[in-house]
Amino acid sequence: MAVKQPKWVKGVLYFLLFFYGCVTVVPFVWALSSSFKPLSEIVSGSINFIPKHFTLQNYYDIFVKEPLFLRWMYNSALIAVIATVSNILFNSMAGYALARIDFYGNKVMFVLILAVQMIPGQLTIVPAYLIMKQLDLLNTYAALTLPMMANATFTFMMRQFFLSFPKELEEAAAMDGLTRFGVFFRIALPLAIPALAAQTIFVFMGSWNEFLKPLMFVSDKAMFTLTLGLNTFKGQYISHWNYIMAASMVFTLPAIIIYAIFNRFFIKGITFTGGK
């Protein structure tokens, strides 16, 4: 028989969650407020959440006076979309093959994928840079997208999902004349939406927020992503925090939209459950 917890335990838990929520939300609210303040008010030292001198000049300046801001947004969006779509396709195909196709070297390939997950990404950035340099791909979109088109972690995630996927559905589809590709694209993939949604959130946010790879692979200012573009507002003697805050709010918006769209699938996806 389960022991009933005292009411005060739940109260303490809710208080801790509320406190953690405040710690998380307050900096974002301050940044949002600062995006509507002039620089002099931000650096004055006073912490006020309601701007004393409300202005939209910061947003006007980054969109109109900074000629490359829209180009940086385009670069970030293009890279994030390509990375997300390619990851969904390649990771799902690799995960399905490891889970369902008994080919020679299947287990060895799976062990290698697990081993790749143990290597920090920072250790591979220099070899990746040398490869891109040898291929003459520096300062190109290929350098920014090719290293992010597949991911060992999400290949493992999709394998775990397809292992729990009922084989009876695939066998019935095969009896109806579907090929292996037909079963994958018409049966398995549509029913893997929860796992794909979770993967979409993680991959999009990871590629959208990527800073190290663009920093290493591009030097042309027109090829900067938004993460690098934000860094240009910081100078040696002065940092334009009003522009940084305004650009940060614009930078945050797509990630919030993606999470809001796929949030209802998120919990289902990370639990790796199959079809009913």
N, C-alpha and C positions, 0 to 999 in steps of 0.2 A: 504493500500500500504506500502510495507516494506521500511524503511529508509535506504538509501545506506550509508554504513560506509565510512569515509574518508580513503584514502590510507595509511595514517600514522599509523592508528590503526593496520592494518594488518602488517605493517613494525615493529611496536613495539612488536606485538605478536610473529613474527618470530624471532626477536632478543632475546626475553625472552626464547623461546623454544631452540634457539641455545645456549644461556648461560646455560640453565639447562642441555642440552646435554653434554656440555663441563664439567660441574661440575660432571656429572655422569661418563663420559668416561675417564677423565684425571686420576683419581686414579687407574682405571683398567689398563690403558696404563703404568702407572708408576710401578704397580705391575708386569706386564708382562715384562717390561724392567729389573726390579730388579731380576727376576728369572734367568737372564743370567749374573748377576754380582757376583763377589766374596763378601763375607761378609764384608771385609774391606772397599770396595767401598760403600756398602749400609749404613754402620754406620759412614761414613766420614762426613755426614751432607750436602753434595752437592746434589742438586736435578737436575739430568740430566736424560733425557729420552733415550739417546743413551749410552749404556755401554762403558766405557773407556777400560775395560778389558773383552771383550766378552768371555763367557765360558759356556760349557754344563755340567760342572762338577756337578752342583747342581742336575740336572736331573739324572745323572749317580749315584750319591750318594744315592738319595732317592729310586731309583729302584734296585740298586745292593747292596749297603752297608747297607741299612735298610731292614733286612730280612722280616719284617712284613708289609711293605708298600703295596705289592700286595695283601696280605691277607686282609688288611683294605679296599682296593678297592673292593675286592670280597664281603666282608661283606656289604659294603654300597650299591653295585649294587644289591645283592641278596635281601636285605631288601626293597630297593626302588621298585624293580620289583614286589615282592610279595605284597607290600602295594598298588601299582598302579593297578595291575590286580584284586586284591580282592575288592578294592574300586569301580572300574568300574562295577564289577559284583553285589556286594551287594548293593551299593548305587542306582544303576539303578533298581534292582529288588524291593527294598523298595520304591523308588520313584514312580515306575509304580504301585505298589500295592496301595499306598496312593492316587494316581491320578485316578485309573481306577476301583479298586475293592471296592465295598461298603460292607465292613465287619464290624462286631461288634467291636467298640472301635477305628474305623478309625480316628475320629476327636480327640479323647483323645491321640492317638499315635502321631498325627501330632503336637498337643500342646506340648507334651513331647519333641519331636524333636526340636521344637522352643526354649523350655526352656533350653535344653542342649547347644544350641548355645550361650546362655547368660552366661555360666559358663566358666571362663578363664581356659585354659588347665593347667596352673601352679597349680591350686587348686586340680586337680585330680591326680597329679603325685605321691603324698605320698600314697593315697589309692591304686593306681595302683601298687606301689612298694610293699606294704604289701600283696596284692593279689598274685603277682608273687612270693613273698617269701613263702607264705603259700602253693602255688602249686609247690614249688621247681623248678621254672623255671628261676631263676636268672642265668646269664652267659650262656643263651641259645638263639638261634635264635627266639624261640617262644616268649620270653619276649620282643624282639625288634619288632616283627611283629604283634602279636595279638592285642595290643592296637591301631594299625594303620590300621586295616583291614576294617574299616568302618568309616564314617564321617557324622555327622548330617548336616553339612553345605551343602555337596554335595548331600545328600539325599533330602534335601529341593530343591536344584537346579534342580535335575532330576525330582522331582514332578512337579515343575513349567514348565519344558519342556514338560512333558507328558500331562499336562493339556491343552496345546496349540496344542497337536497332534490331527489330524483329526480322529474322531471316525469311519468315513465311511470306512477307510482302514482296521480297525480291524474288523468291521462288515462284510466286503466283505471276509476277510480272514477266519473268523469263518464260513461263509456260504460255503466256499470251504473245510471245514472239519478240519481246524487247531484248536488245543486245545489252552487253555490260554497260556501255555508255548510256543507252536508253534508260536502264534501271537507275543509274546514278543521277542523271539530269532530270528525269521525270518522276522518280519515286523517292530516292534517298535525299536529294538536295532540297526539294520543297518541304519535306518533313523535318529537315534539320534547321528550320528557321530560328528556333531559340538559340542554338549554338552559334549560328551565323550572326545573329543580332549581337550576342555578347562579343564575338570576335570583331564585328564592325566597330563597336564602341572602343574597344581597346586599341585596335590598329589605327583607326582614324585619329584618336587622341594622341597616340604615340607619334605618328607621322606628322600631325599638325603641330605638335609641340617640339619636334626634333630640332635640336640646336647644334649638336656636335658634328654631325655629318655635313650639313650645309657649311659650317664654319671651316671644315677641312677641304671640302670639294669645290667650293666656289670662291672666287675673289672679285669677280665682276659685280658691281653694285646692282646692276639690273637683274642679276640672277639670285639676289638675296631672297630668302623667305622672310615672313613677318618676324620670326624670332631674331634673325640677324638685323632686320630693319629696325626693330625696337632698340637694339644695342647702339645704333648710330645716333640716337637722341642723347646719348651720354658722351660728354666731351671731357677733355683733360681738366678744365677749370670749372665747368658748369654742366649740370645735368638738367635737361628740360623735362622735369617730372610731370608737368601738365600735359605734355605731348605723350610721354610714356604711359600715363594713366589712361588717357583717351584711347591711345592705340591698343592698350591692354584690354580695354572693354570690347573694342571691335574684335580683337583677337580671341576673346573668350566666347563670344556669341555663337559661332558655328559649333563649338564643342558642346555647349549647352543644348543647342537645337538637336544635335545628333543623339545626345543622351536622352532627351525628352521623347524623341520619336521611338527609340528602341528600348526604353526603360522597362516596359511591360514584359519584354522577352528576356531581360537581363538575368533575373534570378533563375529562370528555367534553364538558360544557357549554361550558366556556370555550375549547375548541379549535374550536367551531363546525362540527363534523362532521355530515353528514347521515345518512340511513338506509343500511342495507347493501343 
